[in-house]
Amino acid sequence: MKRFLLVLVALAAAASADQLVNLKIDGMMCPACVKNVKGSLNEVKGVKETSVYLKEGKAEVKAAEGTKPESMCDAVKKAGYGCSVAK
């Protein structure tokens, strides 16, 4: 039981070290665009999870603390879409 609690504490500490970044994505027109943006974001070192929303033109990215939002936007721009960090 004690070991289980230590594992839970370690997982909670690791999860709290993550950051949530909101990005505004321009130029997405279809589900294939969503797939392209999601794939581009997932290739950025430190990115753990992405959710991309076509109608809202946004992406929510869960990443390791210290992962630069600018590097996420660079990846999206390289894929051919507009990107800015939402405030």
C-alpha atoms as a printed R data frame, in Angstrom:
   type eleno elety resid chain resno       x      y       z
1  ATOM     1    CA   MET     A     1   0.000  0.000   0.000
2  ATOM     2    CA   LYS     A     2   2.814  2.403   0.889
3  ATOM     3    CA   ARG     A     3   4.498  1.773  -2.456
4  ATOM     4    CA   PHE     A     4   1.220  2.424  -4.265
5  ATOM     5    CA   LEU     A     5   0.860  5.789  -2.534
6  ATOM     6    CA   LEU     A     6   4.433  6.728  -3.461
7  ATOM     7    CA   VAL     A     7   3.695  5.930  -7.096
8  ATOM     8    CA   LEU     A     8   0.560  8.095  -6.986
9  ATOM     9    CA   VAL     A     9   2.484 10.996  -5.471
10 ATOM    10    CA   ALA     A    10   5.177 10.658  -8.148
11 ATOM    11    CA   LEU     A    11   2.563 10.627 -10.915
12 ATOM    12    CA   ALA     A    12   0.830 13.683  -9.473
13 ATOM    13    CA   ALA     A    13   4.131 15.549  -9.301
14 ATOM    14    CA   ALA     A    14   4.932 14.637 -12.897
15 ATOM    15    CA   ALA     A    15   1.483 15.728 -14.087
16 ATOM    16    CA   SER     A    16   1.779 19.066 -12.335
17 ATOM    17    CA   ALA     A    17   4.996 19.728 -14.252
18 ATOM    18    CA   ASP     A    18   2.975 19.919 -17.465
19 ATOM    19    CA   GLN     A    19   1.687 23.096 -19.048
20 ATOM    20    CA   LEU     A    20  -1.420 23.701 -21.128
21 ATOM    21    CA   VAL     A    21  -0.879 25.906 -24.175
22 ATOM    22    CA   ASN     A    22  -3.734 27.323 -26.252
23 ATOM    23    CA   LEU     A    23  -2.981 28.116 -29.875
24 ATOM    24    CA   LYS     A    24  -5.032 29.972 -32.483
25 ATOM    25    CA   ILE     A    25  -4.770 28.131 -35.791
26 ATOM    26    CA   ASP     A    26  -5.627 29.814 -39.111
27 ATOM    27    CA   GLY     A    27  -6.264 28.127 -42.452
28 ATOM    28    CA   MET     A    28  -7.831 24.835 -41.382
29 ATOM    29    CA   MET     A    29 -10.666 23.923 -43.754
30 ATOM    30    CA   CYS     A    30 -11.331 20.221 -43.252
31 ATOM    31    CA   PRO     A    31 -10.664 17.169 -41.085
32 ATOM    32    CA   ALA     A    32  -7.467 16.484 -43.032
33 ATOM    33    CA   CYS     A    33  -6.175 19.889 -41.913
34 ATOM    34    CA   VAL     A    34  -6.911 18.947 -38.307
35 ATOM    35    CA   LYS     A    35  -4.949 15.737 -38.773
36 ATOM    36    CA   ASN     A    36  -2.007 17.647 -40.294
37 ATOM    37    CA   VAL     A    37  -1.927 20.215 -37.470
38 ATOM    38    CA   LYS     A    38  -2.227 17.511 -34.819
39 ATOM    39    CA   GLY     A    39   0.582 15.506 -36.406
40 ATOM    40    CA   SER     A    40   2.827 18.558 -36.624
41 ATOM    41    CA   LEU     A    41   2.252 19.429 -32.973
42 ATOM    42    CA   ASN     A    42   2.836 15.860 -31.816
43 ATOM    43    CA   GLU     A    43   6.291 15.916 -33.428
44 ATOM    44    CA   VAL     A    44   7.450 18.809 -31.229
45 ATOM    45    CA   LYS     A    45   9.729 17.599 -28.451
46 ATOM    46    CA   GLY     A    46   7.945 17.881 -25.107
47 ATOM    47    CA   VAL     A    47   4.400 17.730 -26.503
48 ATOM    48    CA   LYS     A    48   2.415 15.033 -24.722
49 ATOM    49    CA   GLU     A    49  -1.151 15.452 -25.938
50 ATOM    50    CA   THR     A    50  -2.996 17.605 -28.468
51 ATOM    51    CA   SER     A    51  -6.603 18.453 -29.187
52 ATOM    52    CA   VAL     A    52  -7.347 20.386 -32.379
53 ATOM    53    CA   TYR     A    53 -10.743 21.972 -33.046
54 ATOM    54    CA   LEU     A    54 -11.670 22.787 -36.642
55 ATOM    55    CA   LYS     A    55 -14.712 25.013 -36.040
56 ATOM    56    CA   GLU     A    56 -13.042 26.997 -33.276
57 ATOM    57    CA   GLY     A    57  -9.739 27.272 -35.152
58 ATOM    58    CA   LYS     A    58  -7.735 26.343 -32.100
59 ATOM    59    CA   ALA     A    59  -5.507 23.737 -30.538
60 ATOM    60    CA   GLU     A    60  -4.963 22.842 -26.903
61 ATOM    61    CA   VAL     A    61  -1.569 21.334 -26.232
62 ATOM    62    CA   LYS     A    62  -0.419 19.563 -23.090
63 ATOM    63    CA   ALA     A    63   3.366 19.750 -22.954
64 ATOM    64    CA   ALA     A    64   6.226 19.321 -20.549
65 ATOM    65    CA   GLU     A    65   7.109 22.405 -18.530
66 ATOM    66    CA   GLY     A    66   9.615 24.479 -20.460
67 ATOM    67    CA   THR     A    67   8.385 23.473 -23.911
68 ATOM    68    CA   LYS     A    68   8.221 26.723 -25.852
69 ATOM    69    CA   PRO     A    69   4.865 27.627 -27.410
70 ATOM    70    CA   GLU     A    70   6.818 29.318 -30.208
71 ATOM    71    CA   SER     A    71   8.267 25.951 -31.243
72 ATOM    72    CA   MET     A    72   4.722 24.571 -31.446
73 ATOM    73    CA   CYS     A    73   3.661 27.471 -33.688
74 ATOM    74    CA   ASP     A    74   6.774 27.008 -35.829
75 ATOM    75    CA   ALA     A    75   5.766 23.386 -36.465
76 ATOM    76    CA   VAL     A    76   2.217 24.411 -37.404
77 ATOM    77    CA   LYS     A    77   3.496 27.154 -39.715
78 ATOM    78    CA   LYS     A    78   5.893 24.712 -41.348
79 ATOM    79    CA   ALA     A    79   2.851 22.536 -42.121
80 ATOM    80    CA   GLY     A    80   1.283 25.494 -43.944
81 ATOM    81    CA   TYR     A    81  -1.104 26.979 -41.385
82 ATOM    82    CA   GLY     A    82  -1.160 30.220 -39.431
83 ATOM    83    CA   CYS     A    83  -0.511 30.026 -35.715
84 ATOM    84    CA   SER     A    84  -0.335 32.304 -32.714
85 ATOM    85    CA   VAL     A    85  -0.337 31.745 -28.980
86 ATOM    86    CA   ALA     A    86  -3.799 32.519 -27.591
87 ATOM    87    CA   LYS     A    87  -3.917 34.785 -24.567
